């Protein structure tokens, strides 16, 4: 059974920023708040902690932006060769 929740005394600046965020996502304020709540309690967080991001970088063998650029370029070149 759905439950109504309310936020009391929300600062004007927070409300303004939430409305702007809702507009960017083409949602109502209520829809944006629901999306934020759902993301906050989901098991699969779309965001990595800094430690998790660093672990992924190390696992991929990346060390500098130049390294990642070379890997991306090689991947794109291989894809282009397959298309020909």
C-alpha angles and dihedrals in degrees: 000000000000118000126209115233128190137193115214127206096005109182115251092239092054091049091048092051092046091052090049090049091049090051091051089053093043092242137125117252088255091051092049092050090050091050090050092049093047092050091048094056100035118115092226108063112202089212128074123218114239089254092053092048091050090049091053091049091051092045090053089051094239119151107162138015088255090058092052091046090054091050092049092047091049091049092050093046091051091049091050091050090052091053093055 
